[in-house]
């Protein structure tokens, strides 16, 4: 039965990806900076970095210590019939995108899951973080993700059948949510599943505290995150008793799951990379790097210190529509393996 479901949804997701590619070519084009920052492209690319389409716009509250709550926007995609589970999608470093977060939300929803794609940048006036990761802290994004989970629970979706997913920086947040070393104030029920696509795996807990089944999708040409750091993190997670699945996608670069129009290799000169970074995280959540200690709530200072040694600038990338389809199908399969019972 599982194989029948898998084949059926693979057909759907492949069709969705093909439609996205066709739709991308039909959009009005304008010369704009490429999504990872850097110089201007030499060919027109479409303005597609906008609110995900196809769902209902929602607003929920995300707490701030000593300050009013943020009103966070999200687009909720409901499946046909009863949901088998629910997924929170955290936006990538480019910001909220219909071609990435929207694509994943529509595809996963079509497979029977409720999906809330969250805009964690907009309320803070942040347009992107790929060229400057100090624009928003990882703590702020993770806090928004847990607030989104609580919001879904308030709508009636079971907390024990909930996943977190993200690409790029959003994937990094998903991995943080999968380990109780991070966000220790979230003492209740956490996400049961965490799915990370192209995550930067530079934060390594000294004593991992697994709290979710993890799926990592890694591009073998990813110059932002690399392959080995995530494989190492998965091994550390498994050694601590966690469950992790890692899949490497040949020919996939940084941002391989972006706009289907952008199939030409570009050089993004200002994008920050983490492939050479390894930050030890103590059991209490403090990070240690360069002989200095950083609070979990202050990743800005950590990034500044990392720029002195391990963070570099410049990557090449393009949208690999084949691997974008493959990773979409694998995400659905992973959800099915965990929630279809």
N, C-alpha and C positions, 0 to 999 in steps of 0.2 A: 504493500500500500504506500509506504514512504516513497518508493521509487516512482510510482505513478504520480503522486503529488509533485515530486521534484521535477519530473519531465514536463508536467503541465505548466508549472510556474516558470520553468526555464524558457518555455516557448513564449509566455507572456512577457517576461522581462526582456528577451531578445527583441521582441516586437516593439516594446516601449523604447528601447535604446535606438532602434532604427528610426522610429518616429521622431525622436529627439534630434537625431542627426539631420533629418529632412527639414524639421522645423527650424533648426538653427540656420540653415542655408537660406531660409525664406525671410529671415528677419531683416529689418532696416539696418544697414551697416554704417559705422562711423569710426574714424580713427581714434582710438583711445589707448592709454597705457595698458600693457598686458597685465593680467590679474596678479602676477607675482611681483610686480614692481619692476624697476629698471627702465631701460630705454623704450622708445616708441617702436611699435612693430612696423614692418615694411609693407604689410598688406592690411586691408580693412578687417576688423573683427567686430562682432555685434555687441551691442549693449545688453547683456543678458543677466547682469548681477542685480537681481531684483527679487522681491518677495516670491516664495514658492507658490505655484499656481495649482488649483484643483481642490484645495481644502478650504476650511472655514477659519477666518481670522479670529484668534482668541487673545485675551490678555490675562496675565496672572501676576501675582506679586512675588518678588524675590527680596528677602530681608537684607538689610545692611546694618552693621553694628553701629549704634549711635547716630543713625541717620534714617530719614524716611525710606520706606520700601521703594524699590524700583518697580515700575509697571513694565513687564516684559511681554513682548509680542510673540505669538506663536501661531503657526497654521496647523490645524488639526485635520488629519485625513482619516476618515472612518471607512472600514471595510464593509463589504456587503455581508450582512448577517452578523452574528455574534463574533466579537474579536477573540482571537486565540491568545492574544497578549497585546502589550503596548510597548512602543519604542519612543524614546526621547532622542532626537537628533540635535547635536550641538554643532553650530556652524563652524566652517573651516576658517583659516586665517584670512582668506579673501573677503569674508563677510557672508551674509545671507545670500544664497544664490538659487535661482530656479533650476539651473542646469546641474547643480550638484545636490544640495539638500532637497530641492523639489523632486529631482529624479529619484533619489533614494526613497523619499517619502511615498511617492506615487507607486513605485514598484513594490515596496514592502507592504503597503496598504492593499494593493491588488492581491497579495498573497494571504490576506486574512488578518492583518494586524492593524490596530489603531496606531497612528504615528503623529507625534507632535514635533514639528520642526521649529526650533527656537532661534529667535534673533537676540543673541546676548550682547551684540555690539551696539545696535541702534540706540538704546536708551542712554548709553554713555557717550554718544557722539563719535564712536569709533567706526571708521570705514574699512580698516584692515590692519593686520598685524604682521604680515609676512616680512616686511622690511623694517619693522620696529616692534618687537615683541613686548616692549614696555608699555604699549598703549593700553593694555588691559592685563590684569593679573590672571594667572591660571586659577587662583582661588575664586575670583569673581565668576569666572565661567563655570567652575564646578558647582559653586553655590547656586547659580541659575539652573543648572541641570537637576539638582536635587529639588529645587523649588518646582520645576516642571513635573517631576515625578509626583510630588505631593498634589499638584493640581490634577494630574490624571487620576490619582486615587480618589480625589474629591468628586470626580466625574463618574466614579463607579468602576474603574478598571482595577483589577486585583494587583496589589503591590508586589506579590510574589511571582507574577508573570510579566515582569517589566524589564526592558533592556535599554541600554544607553549605547548610542552609536555616533560616530563622528569621523570626518576625514581631515587629514593634516592635523592642525592644532586641535580641532574637535576630537580627533582620534586620541590625542594625548590626554585630553580631559576624560575621555571614556576610560582610559587605562588608570587614571588617578581614582576614578569612582569605583574601580574594581578592587581596590586595596584599602583596607581600613587604616593604613598608615596615614592616609590623606583624609581630610574632612572628618576628623574624629568627633566633631560635634553631632554628626549624623549617626546617632547611636541606635536608631531603629532599623527597620527593614531597608536594605539597600537594593541596588539593581541585581537581578539574578543573572543577567547576561551583559557583557560589555564587548562591543565590536569596534575595532579601530582600523581605519584604512589610511595607510601612509603616515602613521603617527611618529612623532619624534620621541624616541624612547631614551631620554637622557636622565630621567629621574629614577634612581635605583634604591628602593628601600633596603636598609641594612638587614631588617628582619621582616620580610613581606608578610602581610596579613590578608590573604586572599578572601574575597567576598563575592566573586562572580565567576562564571564560566567565560573565558576570554577567547575571542577570535581576532587574530592580527593578519591583515592583508598588507603585504610589503612588495613594492616595486623593486625589481632587481637593479634598476637604473636610478633609483631615488637618491639624489645628491643632498637633499635636506636631512633626511633621517637615516639613510643607509639601511643595510640589511642586518648586520651583526648586532648592533645595539638592541634591536627588538628581539632577535633570537636569544640573546643573552638574558634579556628581561623575562622572556617567556620561560626560559629554563629556571631562572631564579624563582619565578612564581610557582612553577610546577614542583620544585624542590621543597617549597614551603607547604605543599599540599593542595595547591590550586590546580584547576584544569585549564589548559591553554592549547589552542590550535593555531599554528602559524602556517600561512601559505604565501609563497613567493611567486609573483607574476612576472614572467619574462617580458622584457621590452617595455615595462611600465616605469615611467619617470615620475618625478615630483609632479603632483597635480594631474596625473594621468586620467582622473575621473572628472575633468572639467568640461568646458563647452565643446561639443562635438565639432564645431566649426574650426576650432584651433588645432588642426592636425599637423601643422608645420612646427618643427623644432625651433624654439626661441631661447634666447639667452636672457635671463632675468638677473641683471647685474647686482641688484641691491638686496635680493632675498637672503635672509639670515639662515644659516645652516647649523645643524646640531650633530652631524654624524661623528664628530670628534669629541663630543661632550659626554661626560659621565659624572653625575652628581649623586653623592651618597645622601640618603634621607634617613635620619635617625628615627627610632620608634615613636618619638613624640611629635614627629612631623617636621622638625627643623632640617633644613638642607645644609650640607657642608660642602664648600667649594673654595679653592684657593686659600685654605687656611682660615676662612671666615664662615660664620654661621648666619643663616637667613631664616626668618620666620616663614611659615607656609603662606601667610597672608601678604608677603612682600616679595613676590617673584620678580618685581621690577628691579630691585637691587641685585638679585641673583643674576638676572640677564646682563646687567651692566658689568658685573664682575666676570661673567663668562665671556663677554666680548673682548676681554683682555687676553684671552688665550684660545678658547676652543671654538667660539662662534666665528664663522667666516661669512663671506658674502659672495653670492653668485651661483646660479644653478641653470641647467638647461632642462626644458620640459615641453611636453605637448600632450594633447588628449589622445589616448589610445582607446578607441571606441570598443575594440574587441575585448580588451581587459577590463574596461568599465562594465561591459555586459557580464563578463565572467565573475567579477567581484560582486556584482549585484545578485547574481544567482547564488553565489556561495553564502552571502549574508542571509538570504532567505532560507537556504538549506540549514544553516546553523541555527536560525530561529526555530525552524521546524523540529530539528533534533532536540531542542531544549523545551519547546512549548507545545508540540503537537501530541498531547496525551490528556 
